[in-house]
Amino acid sequence: MPLLKRLTWFLVFATVAGIAAVIAFVPNPGRAAVAVLAAGSFGWFVMARIAHSRYTAVLKQAAGELGLACLTSGAEERGSAILERMRVTSEADVFRWKVDGRLPAIVGEYEGFAVTVRVPVGVAFDAGAPDSTRIVAYHNVKMTGFTIYDRSKVRKPPAGRQVLLDEPEFDRRFLVLAHRPDEALAVLSPEVRAALLESGGTGFRGIEVNRYGVFLHEEGKVSSAELVKERLDLVVRLAKAARELGGLRGAGS
């Protein structure tokens, strides 16, 4: 559970308990109850700042260890050659929903791919979706795309064509949905499946592999630099396999 969510649940419990105590023990509880609510609101503001500071520190640590840039201001973002190139070469909607987002952000070239780590503008055009940290390796591969879900986190299976990999352990753990099963079968090689099994998760919305890149969303603002590095290594592994698929198609055309 993200740090801010844990702190929020604690604050809600403490505020409700405080109001209950005021009602139970204070003769005229009105003003005291309002004071407890005000303290709770101020506490939430403080906790949000703490969580954001922790998130910024995590991104700076991960960026430093990976040799990437951590952008913390609008000026730094406007000065990023990678983001400027993607802004110029992408459609406006593609850039907004798949590249753009809030600061701070990790941006750079990692193992031959442009990568970003940041809280996005929105997820799947869903303005009501919870905050998430989007971890992406970008590519440009002609493919329809597919999504990999952790079955333990799927309450209601999404609609789509299920792909079985004929590997019992993998098929028990993951649900793969694809319009073209051949793409998923080609990208999810035994080595890639092993990496997924060792990864410990696919984020809270699954891993989406499409023509633009490989997208993984961790719920809330990440609070571990190690998690950022592990997830980035995973999406890059999948991006490499997708790029190989594109190369095979080019060679065969």
PAZAPA-4460 file (N, C-alpha, C; in steps of 0.05 Angstrom, whole numbers, plus 32768, in hexadecimal, padded with zeros to 4 digits):
% residues 253
    n_x    n_y    n_z   ca_x   ca_y   ca_z    c_x    c_y    c_z   seq   type   mol
   8011   7FE8   8000   8000   8000   8000   8012   8019   8000     1      M     A
   800C   802D   7FEF   801C   8045   7FED   801D   8053   8009     2      P     A
   8033   8062   800D   8038   806F   8026   8021   8082   802D     3      L     A
   8019   8093   8019   8004   80A7   801F   7FEA   8099   8027     4      L     A
   7FE3   8083   801A   7FCA   8075   8021   7FCC   806A   803D     5      K     A
   7FE3   805F   8045   7FE6   8055   8060   7FE3   806B   8074     6      R     A
   7FF0   8082   806F   7FEE   8099   8081   7FD1   80A3   8082     7      L     A
   7FC3   80A3   806B   7FA8   80AE   806A   7F95   809C   807A     8      T     A
   7F98   8082   8078   7F87   8070   8088   7F8C   8074   80A5     9      W     A
   7FA5   8078   80AD   7FAC   807D   80C9   7F9F   8097   80D2    10      F     A
   7FA1   80AC   80C2   7F96   80C6   80C9   7F77   80C4   80CC    11      L     A
   7F6A   80B6   80B9   7F4D   80B3   80BA   7F45   80A6   80D4    12      V     A
   7F53   8090   80DB   7F4D   8082   80F4   7F51   8094   810C    13      F     A
   7F67   80A3   810D   7F6D   80B4   8123   7F58   80CA   8125    14      A     A
   7F4F   80D6   810E   7F3C   80EB   810F   7F21   80E1   8118    15      T     A
   7F18   80CA   810E   7EFE   80BF   8117   7EFF   80B8   8134    16      V     A
   7F15   80AD   813D   7F18   80A6   815A   7F17   80C0   816B    17      A     A
   7F24   80D5   8161   7F25   80EE   8170   7F09   80FA   8172    18      G     A
   7EFA   80FA   815C   7EDE   8105   815D   7ECD   80F5   816F    19      I     A
   7ED0   80DA   816E   7EC0   80C9   8180   7EC6   80CF   819D    20      A     A
   7EE0   80D3   81A3   7EE8   80D9   81BF   7EDC   80F4   81C8    21      A     A
   7EDD   8108   81B5   7ED2   8122   81BC   7EB4   8120   81C2    22      V     A
   7EA6   8112   81B1   7E89   810F   81B5   7E83   8101   81D0    23      I     A
   7E94   80ED   81D6   7E8F   80DD   81EE   7E96   80EB   8208    24      A     A
   7EAA   80FC   8207   7EB5   8107   8220   7EB3   8125   8224    25      F     A
   7EAD   8134   820E   7EAC   8151   8210   7E8F   815A   8212    26      V     A
   7E88   816A   8226   7E6C   8172   822A   7E60   8180   8211    27      P     A
   7E6F   8193   8206   7E65   81A1   81EE   7E7A   819C   81D7    28      N     A
   7E75   8186   81C8   7E8B   817C   81B7   7E8D   818B   819C    29      P     A
   7E7B   819D   8195   7E7B   81A9   817B   7E96   81B5   8172    30      G     A
   7E9F   81C8   8182   7EB9   81D6   817A   7ED0   81C2   817C    31      R     A
   7ED0   81B1   818F   7EE6   819E   8192   7EE7   818B   817A    32      A     A
   7ECF   8182   8170   7ECE   8170   8159   7ED8   817E   8140    33      A     A
   7ED1   8198   813D   7EDB   81A8   8126   7EF9   81AA   8128    34      V     A
   7F04   81AE   8140   7F20   81B0   8144   7F2E   8196   813C    35      A     A
   7F22   8180   8143   7F2E   8166   813C   7F2E   8163   811D    36      V     A
   7F18   816A   8110   7F17   8169   80F3   7F2C   817B   80E6    37      L     A
   7F2F   8193   80F1   7F43   81A6   80E6   7F5F   819A   80EA    38      A     A
   7F64   818E   8101   7F7E   8182   8106   7F83   816A   80F2    39      A     A
   7F6E   815B   80ED   7F70   8145   80DA   7F77   814F   80BE    40      G     A
   7F6A   8165   80B6   7F6F   8170   809B   7F8B   817A   8099    41      S     A
   7F94   8188   80AE   7FB0   8192   80AE   7FC4   817A   80AE    42      F     A
   7FBD   8165   80BD   7FCE   814D   80BE   7FD0   8140   80A3    43      G     A
   7FBA   8140   8094   7FBB   8134   8079   7FCD   8144   8067    44      W     A
   7FCC   815E   8069   7FDD   816F   8058   7FFB   816A   805F    45      F     A
   8001   8168   8078   801C   8162   8081   8025   8147   8076    46      V     A
   8013   8133   8079   801B   8118   8070   801E   8117   8051    47      M     A
   800E   8126   8043   8011   8127   8026   802C   8132   801E    48      A     A
   8035   8147   802C   804F   8152   8027   8065   813E   802E    49      R     A
   8062   8130   8044   8076   811C   804B   8078   8106   8036    50      I     A
   8061   80FC   802D   8060   80E7   8018   806D   80F1   7FFE    51      A     A
   8067   810A   7FF7   8072   8115   7FDE   8090   8118   7FE0    52      H     A
   809A   8121   7FF8   80B7   8124   7FFC   80C4   8109   7FFA    53      S     A
   80B8   80F5   8006   80C3   80DA   8004   80C3   80D0   7FE7    54      R     A
   80AE   80D5   7FD9   80AD   80CD   7FBC   80C3   80DB   7FAC    55      Y     A
   80C7   80F5   7FB1   80DC   8104   7FA2   80F8   80F8   7FA9    56      T     A
   80FC   80F2   7FC2   8116   80E6   7FCA   811A   80CB   7FBD    57      A     A
   8105   80BB   7FBC   8107   80A1   7FAF   810E   80A3   7F92    58      V     A
   8101   80B6   7F83   8107   80B9   7F67   8123   80C3   7F63    59      L     A
   812C   80D6   7F74   8148   80E0   7F71   815C   80C9   7F76    60      K     A
   8157   80B8   7F8A   8169   80A2   7F8F   816A   808F   7F78    61      Q     A
   8152   8087   7F6E   8151   8074   7F58   815E   807F   7F3F    62      A     A
   8159   8099   7F39   8165   80A5   7F21   8183   80A6   7F23    63      A     A
   818D   80AC   7F3B   81AA   80AD   7F3E   81B7   8092   7F3B    64      G     A
   81AA   807D   7F45   81B6   8063   7F43   81B3   8057   7F27    65      E     A
   81A0   8061   7F17   819C   8057   7EFC   81A9   8069   7EE7    66      L     A
   81B5   8080   7EEF   81C1   8092   7EDC   81AD   80A1   7ECC    67      G     A
   8195   80A7   7ED7   8180   80B6   7ECA   817D   80D1   7ED7    68      L     A
   816C   80E2   7ECB   8167   80FD   7ED6   814E   80FD   7EE6    69      A     A
   814E   810A   7EFD   8136   810F   7F0C   812E   812C   7F09    70      C     A
   8118   8131   7EFC   810E   814C   7EF6   80FC   8155   7F0D    71      L     A
   8101   816C   7F18   80F1   8175   7F2F   80E4   8191   7F2A    72      T     A
   80E9   819D   7F13   80DE   81B7   7F0D   80D6   81B9   7EF0    73      S     A
   80C4   81CC   7EEA   80BB   81D0   7ECF   80D2   81D7   7EBC    74      G     A
   80E5   81E6   7EC6   80FC   81EE   7EB5   810C   81D5   7EAE    75      A     A
   8111   81C3   7EC1   811F   81AB   7EBA   8110   8199   7EA6    76      E     A
   80F6   8199   7EA9   80E6   8189   7E96   80E7   8195   7E7A    77      E     A
   80E5   81AF   7E78   80E7   81BC   7E5E   8102   81B9   7E52    78      R     A
   8117   81B6   7E62   8132   81B2   7E58   8139   8196   7E52    79      G     A
   8127   8183   7E56   812D   8167   7E50   812B   8161   7E32    80      S     A
   8142   815A   7E26   8143   8154   7E09   8132   813C   7E03    81      A     A
   8131   8128   7E14   8121   8110   7E0F   8103   8117   7E0E    82      I     A
   80F9   8126   7E22   80DD   812D   7E22   80D6   813F   7E0B    83      L     A
   80E8   8151   7E04   80E3   8163   7DED   80E1   8153   7DD3    84      E     A
   80F3   8140   7DD0   80F2   812F   7DB8   80D7   811F   7DB7    85      R     A
   80CF   8114   7DCE   80B6   8105   7DCF   809E   8116   7DCA    86      M     A
   80A0   812F   7DD4   8089   8142   7DD0   8086   8148   7DB2    87      R     A
   809D   814C   7DA5   809C   8153   7D88   8094   813C   7D77    88      V     A
   809C   8124   7D7E   8098   810C   7D6D   807E   80FD   7D74    89      T     A
   8071   8103   7D8A   8059   80F5   7D92   8040   8106   7D8B    90      S     A
   802A   80F8   7D88   8010   8106   7D86   800A   8113   7DA1    91      E     A
   7FFB   8129   7DA0   7FF6   8139   7DB9   7FE9   8127   7DCF    92      A     A
   7FD5   8118   7DC7   7FC7   8107   7DDB   7FDA   80F1   7DE5    93      D     A
   7FEA   80E6   7DD4   7FFD   80D1   7DDC   8010   80DC   7DF1    94      V     A
   801B   80F3   7DEB   802E   80FF   7DFE   8020   8105   7E19    95      F     A
   8009   8110   7E18   7FFB   8118   7E31   7FF5   8100   7E42    96      R     A
   7FEB   80EA   7E36   7FE1   80D4   7E46   7FF7   80BE   7E4B    97      W     A
   800C   80BE   7E3B   8020   80A9   7E3E   803C   80B3   7E46    98      K     A
   8041   80CD   7E44   805B   80D8   7E4B   8059   80EE   7E60    99      V     A
   8046   8100   7E5D   8044   8117   7E6F   803C   810E   7E8B   100      D     A
   803F   8120   7E9E   8037   8119   7EB9   8041   812E   7ECD   101      G     A
   8040   8127   7EE6   8048   813A   7EFB   8065   8137   7F02   102      R     A
   806F   814B   7F0F   808B   814B   7F19   808B   8144   7F37   103      L     A
   80A0   8137   7F40   80B9   8131   7F32   80B6   8119   7F1F   104      P     A
   80CA   8115   7F0E   80C9   80FF   7EFB   80E5   80F6   7EF4   105      A     A
   80E8   80DC   7EF0   8101   80D1   7EE6   80FF   80D0   7EC7   106      I     A
   8113   80D9   7EBA   8113   80D9   7E9C   812F   80D2   7E93   107      V     A
   8131   80C3   7E7E   814C   80BD   7E73   814C   80A6   7E5F   108      G     A
   8164   809F   7E57   8168   8088   7E45   8173   8071   7E56   109      E     A
   8166   805A   7E55   816E   8044   7E65   816E   802A   7E54   110      Y     A
   8186   801F   7E51   818A   8007   7E40   817D   800A   7E25   111      E     A
   8180   8021   7E19   8177   8026   7DFE   815B   802F   7DFB   112      G     A
   814D   8034   7E11   8131   803D   7E10   812E   8057   7E1F   113      F     A
   811D   8068   7E14   8114   8080   7E23   8102   8076   7E39   114      A     A
   8106   807F   7E52   80F6   8076   7E68   80ED   808E   7E79   115      V     A
   80D6   808B   7E86   80CD   809E   7E99   80C0   8090   7EB1   116      T     A
   80C2   809E   7EC8   80B4   8095   7EE0   80A7   80AE   7EEC   117      V     A
   808D   80AE   7EED   807F   80C6   7EF7   8062   80BF   7EFC   118      R     A
   8054   80D1   7F0B   8037   80CF   7F0F   802B   80DB   7EF5   119      V     A
   801A   80CC   7EE7   8010   80D6   7ECD   7FFA   80EA   7ED0   120      P     A
   7FF2   80F6   7EBA   7FDB   8108   7EB9   7FC2   80F8   7EC0   121      V     A
   7FC0   80E1   7EB5   7FA9   80CF   7EBA   7FB0   80B3   7EB1   122      G     A
   7F9F   80A0   7EB8   7FA4   8084   7EB1   7F8D   807B   7E9F   123      V     A
   7F93   8073   7E86   7F7F   8069   7E74   7F68   807C   7E71   124      A     A
   7F6E   8096   7E70   7F5A   80AB   7E6D   7F45   80AB   7E83   125      F     A
   7F4C   809F   7E9A   7F3A   809D   7EB1   7F43   80B2   7EC6   126      D     A
   7F35   80C8   7EC6   7F3C   80DE   7ED8   7F37   80D6   7EF5   127      A     A
   7F26   80C2   7EFA   7F21   80BA   7F15   7F33   80A4   7F20   128      G     A
   7F46   809C   7F10   7F58   8086   7F18   7F6A   8091   7F2F   129      A     A
   7F72   807F   7F41   7F84   8087   7F56   7F9F   808F   7F4C   130      P     A
   7FAE   809F   7F5B   7FC9   80A6   7F53   7FDA   808D   7F50   131      D     A
   7FEC   808E   7F3D   7FFE   8078   7F39   8019   8082   7F30   132      S     A
   802D   8073   7F33   8048   8079   7F28   804A   8069   7F0E   133      T     A
   804C   8076   7EF8   804E   8069   7EDE   806B   8065   7ED7   134      R     A
   8072   804C   7ED2   808E   8044   7ECB   808D   803A   7EAE   135      I     A
   809C   8047   7E9C   8099   8041   7E7F   80B4   803F   7E72   136      V     A
   80B6   802C   7E5F   80CC   802B   7E4C   80BE   802F   7E30   137      A     A
   80C6   8043   7E22   80B9   804A   7E09   80C6   803D   7DF1   138      Y     A
   80B6   8035   7DDD   80C0   802B   7DC4   80AC   8032   7DAE   139      H     A
   80B1   802B   7D96   809E   802E   7D80   809E   8014   7D70   140      N     A
   808D   8002   7D78   808B   7FE8   7D6C   806F   7FE4   7D61   141      V     A
   806E   7FDA   7D48   8054   7FD5   7D3C   8048   7FBC   7D48   142      K     A
   8036   7FC0   7D5B   8028   7FAA   7D68   800D   7FB3   7D73   143      M     A
   7FFB   7FA0   7D76   7FE1   7FA6   7D81   7FE3   7FA9   7D9F   144      T     A
   7FF3   7F98   7DAC   7FF8   7F9B   7DC9   7FE9   7F87   7DDA   145      G     A
   7FF2   7F85   7DF3   7FE5   7F72   7E06   7FEA   7F7C   7E22   146      F     A
   7FDC   7F70   7E35   7FDF   7F78   7E51   7FE3   7F60   7E63   147      T     A
   7FF5   7F62   7E76   7FFB   7F4C   7E89   7FF0   7F54   7EA4   148      I     A
   7FDE   7F44   7EB0   7FD3   7F4A   7ECA   7FDC   7F35   7EDE   149      Y     A
   7FE0   7F3D   7EF7   7FE5   7F2B   7F0D   7FC9   7F21   7F16   150      D     A
   7FC4   7F07   7F13   7FA9   7EFC   7F19   7FA1   7F02   7F36   151      R     A
   7FB3   7F04   7F48   7FAC   7F09   7F64   7FA0   7F25   7F68   152      S     A
   7FA5   7F37   7F55   7F9B   7F52   7F58   7F84   7F58   7F45   153      K     A
   7F7A   7F44   7F37   7F64   7F48   7F24   7F4A   7F3F   7F32   154      V     A
   7F39   7F52   7F39   7F20   7F4B   7F46   7F0B   7F41   7F31   155      R     A
   7F0A   7F4F   7F1B   7EF9   7F48   7F05   7F09   7F47   7EEC   156      K     A
   7F0D   7F2F   7EDF   7F1E   7F2E   7EC8   7F15   7F41   7EB2   157      P     A
   7F27   7F52   7EA8   7F20   7F64   7E92   7F18   7F55   7E79   158      P     A
   7F08   7F62   7E68   7F00   7F55   7E4F   7F18   7F54   7E3C   159      A     A
   7F1A   7F3E   7E2E   7F30   7F3B   7E1B   7F36   7F1D   7E16   160      G     A
   7F47   7F19   7E03   7F4E   7EFE   7DFB   7F66   7EF4   7E0B   161      R     A
   7F61   7EE0   7E1B   7F76   7ED6   7E2D   7F8A   7EC5   7E1E   162      Q     A
   7FA3   7EC9   7E25   7FB9   7EBA   7E18   7FC6   7EA8   7E2D   163      V     A
   7FC7   7E8E   7E27   7FD5   7E7B   7E39   7FF0   7E75   7E2E   164      L     A
   8004   7E75   7E40   8020   7E71   7E38   8029   7E54   7E3B   165      L     A
   8016   7E42   7E44   801C   7E26   7E48   8033   7E22   7E5B   166      D     A
   8035   7E34   7E6F   8048   7E31   7E85   8037   7E34   7E9F   167      E     A
   8031   7E1E   7EAC   801D   7E1E   7EC2   8023   7E33   7ED7   168      P     A
   803B   7E36   7EE0   8041   7E4A   7EF5   803B   7E66   7EEB   169      E     A
   8043   7E6D   7ED2   803E   7E87   7EC8   8020   7E8C   7EC4   170      F     A
   8012   7E78   7EB8   7FF6   7E7C   7EB2   7FE5   7E7E   7ECC   171      D     A
   7FEE   7E71   7EE2   7FE0   7E73   7EFB   7FE4   7E8F   7F07   172      R     A
   7FFC   7E9B   7F03   8003   7EB4   7F0F   7FF8   7ECC   7EFF   173      R     A
   7FFA   7ECA   7EE4   7FF3   7EE1   7ED3   7FDD   7EDC   7EC0   174      F     A
   7FCE   7EF1   7EBA   7FB9   7EF1   7EA6   7FC3   7F03   7E8F   175      L     A
   7FC5   7EF8   7E77   7FCF   7F07   7E60   7FB7   7F0A   7E4D   176      V     A
   7FB1   7F23   7E46   7F9B   7F29   7E33   7FA7   7F36   7E1A   177      L     A
   7FA0   7F2C   7E03   7FAB   7F37   7DEA   7F97   7F34   7DD3   178      A     A
   7F97   7F48   7DC1   7F87   7F46   7DA9   7F94   7F32   7D96   179      H     A
   7FAF   7F32   7D96   7FBE   7F20   7D85   7FD0   7F0F   7D97   180      R     A
   7FC8   7EF6   7D9D   7FD8   7EE5   7DAE   7FF4   7EE1   7DA5   181      P     A
   7FF9   7EE2   7D8B   8014   7EDD   7D81   8028   7EF2   7D8B   182      D     A
   801E   7F0B   7D90   8030   7F20   7D9A   8039   7F19   7DB7   183      E     A
   8025   7F12   7DC7   802C   7F0B   7DE3   803E   7EF3   7DE4   184      A     A
   8038   7EDF   7DD4   8049   7EC6   7DD4   8065   7ECC   7DCC   185      L     A
   8068   7EDF   7DB8   8083   7EE5   7DAF   8093   7EF6   7DC3   186      A     A
   8086   7F09   7DD1   8094   7F1A   7DE4   8099   7F0B   7DFE   187      V     A
   8086   7EFB   7E07   8089   7EEE   7E21   8099   7ED4   7E1E   188      L     A
   80B2   7ED7   7E18   80C4   7EC0   7E15   80C9   7EB4   7E31   189      S     A
   80D5   7E9C   7E32   80DB   7E90   7E4C   80EB   7EA2   7E5E   190      P     A
   80FE   7EB1   7E53   810E   7EC3   7E63   80FD   7EDA   7E6E   191      E     A
   80EB   7EE5   7E5E   80DA   7EFB   7E67   80C6   7EF1   7E7C   192      V     A
   80BB   7ED9   7E77   80A8   7ECD   7E8B   80B6   7EC9   7EA6   193      R     A
   80CF   7EC0   7EA5   80DE   7EBC   7EBE   80E2   7ED7   7ECC   194      A     A
   80E7   7EEC   7EBD   80EB   7F07   7EC9   80D1   7F10   7ED6   195      A     A
   80BA   7F0B   7EC9   80A1   7F12   7ED4   809B   7F03   7EEE   196      L     A
   80A1   7EE9   7EEE   809C   7ED9   7F06   80AD   7EE2   7F1D   197      L     A
   80C5   7EEC   7F17   80D7   7EF5   7F2D   80D1   7F12   7F35   198      E     A
   80C1   7F20   7F25   80BE   7F3D   7F29   80AE   7F45   7F42   199      S     A
   809C   7F34   7F4B   808C   7F3A   7F62   8074   7F4B   7F5C   200      G     A
   806D   7F50   7F43   8055   7F5F   7F3D   8055   7F6C   7F22   201      G     A
   803D   7F74   7F1A   8039   7F82   7F01   802C   7F9E   7F05   202      T     A
   802E   7FA8   7F1E   8021   7FC1   7F23   8004   7FBD   7F28   203      G     A
   7FF5   7FD2   7F2D   7FD9   7FCE   7F35   7FC6   7FCF   7F1D   204      F     A
   7FD0   7FD4   7F05   7FBF   7FD4   7EED   7FCA   7FC1   7ED8   205      R     A
   7FDD   7FB0   7EDF   7FE9   7F9F   7ECB   7FFF   7FAD   7EBB   206      G     A
   800D   7F9D   7EAB   8022   7FA8   7E9A   8017   7FA9   7E7D   207      I     A
   8016   7FC1   7E72   800C   7FC4   7E56   8023   7FC6   7E43   208      E     A
   8023   7FB5   7E2F   8037   7FB5   7E1A   8029   7FBE   7E00   209      V     A
   8030   7FD4   7DF5   8023   7FDD   7DDD   8037   7FEA   7DCA   210      N     A
   802D   7FF7   7DB5   803F   8002   7DA1   8050   8019   7DAB   211      R     A
   8048   8025   7DC1   8056   803C   7DCB   806B   8035   7DE0   212      Y     A
   8068   801E   7DED   807B   8017   7E02   8070   8002   7E15   213      G     A
   807C   7FFF   7E2C   8074   7FED   7E41   806D   7FFE   7E59   214      V     A
   8055   7FFB   7E64   804A   800D   7E79   8043   7FFD   7E91   215      F     A
   804D   8005   7EA8   8047   7FF8   7EC2   8040   800E   7ED6   216      L     A
   802A   800A   7EE5   8021   801E   7EF8   8022   8012   7F14   217      H     A
   8032   801F   7F25   8032   8018   7F42   801E   802B   7F50   218      E     A
   800D   8020   7F61   7FF9   8030   7F6E   8007   8046   7F80   219      E     A
   7FFC   805E   7F7F   8006   8074   7F8F   8022   807D   7F86   220      G     A
   802F   808C   7F97   804A   8095   7F92   805E   8081   7F9E   221      K     A
   8070   8076   7F8D   8082   8061   7F97   8092   806B   7FAF   222      V     A
   8098   8059   7FC1   80A7   8060   7FD9   80C0   804F   7FDC   223      S     A
   80C9   8043   7FC5   80E1   8032   7FC6   80F1   8036   7FAC   224      S     A
   810A   803E   7FAF   811B   8040   7F97   8120   8025   7F8B   225      A     A
   8123   8010   7F9B   8127   7FF5   7F91   8110   7FEC   7F80   226      E     A
   80F7   7FF3   7F89   80E0   7FEB   7F79   80E0   7FF9   7F5E   227      L     A
   80E8   8012   7F5D   80EA   8021   7F44   80FD   8013   7F31   228      V     A
   8115   800B   7F3B   8129   7FFF   7F2B   8120   7FE3   7F21   229      K     A
   8113   7FD4   7F33   810A   7FB9   7F2B   80F4   7FBB   7F15   230      E     A
   80E2   7FCE   7F19   80CC   7FD0   7F05   80D7   7FDB   7EEA   231      R     A
   80EA   7FEE   7EEC   80F5   7FF9   7ED3   8104   7FE3   7EC4   232      L     A
   8113   7FD2   7ED2   8121   7FBC   7EC5   810D   7FA9   7EB8   233      D     A
   80F6   7FA5   7EC5   80E2   7F93   7EBA   80D6   7F9E   7EA0   234      L     A
   80CE   7FB8   7EA0   80C2   7FC3   7E88   80D6   7FC5   7E71   235      V     A
   80EF   7FCA   7E78   8103   7FCA   7E63   8107   7FAE   7E57   236      V     A
   8107   7F9A   7E68   8109   7F7E   7E5E   80F2   7F78   7E4A   237      R     A
   80DA   7F80   7E51   80C3   7F7C   7E3F   80C6   7F8D   7E26   238      L     A
   80D0   7FA6   7E28   80D3   7FB7   7E11   80E8   7FAB   7DFE   239      A     A
   80FD   7F9F   7E08   8111   7F92   7DF7   8105   7F7B   7DE8   240      K     A
   80F4   7F6B   7DF5   80E7   7F54   7DE8   80D4   7F5E   7DD2   241      A     A
   80C5   7F74   7DD8   80B3   7F7F   7DC4   80C2   7F8A   7DAC   242      A     A
   80D9   7F97   7DB1   80E9   7FA2   7D9B   80F4   7F8B   7D8A   243      R     A
   80FB   7F75   7D96   8104   7F5D   7D87   80ED   7F53   7D75   244      E     A
   80D5   7F54   7D80   80BD   7F4C   7D70   80BB   7F5D   7D57   245      L     A
   80BE   7F78   7D5B   80BD   7F8A   7D45   80D3   7F85   7D30   246      G     A
   80EB   7F7E   7D3A   8101   7F78   7D28   80FC   7F5F   7D18   247      G     A
   80EF   7F4B   7D25   80E9   7F32   7D16   80D4   7F37   7D01   248      L     A
   80C1   7F48   7D07   80AD   7F4F   7CF3   80B9   7F5E   7CDB   249      R     A
   80CC   7F70   7CE2   80D9   7F7F   7CCC   80E9   7F6D   7CBA   250      G     A
   80F6   7F5A   7CC7   8107   7F48   7CB7   80F6   7F36   7CA5   251      A     A
   80DE   7F30   7CAE   80CD   7F1E   7C9F   80BC   7F2C   7C8A   252      G     A
   80BB   7F47   7C8B   80AA   7F55   7C79   80B7   7F58   7C5D   253      S     A
***
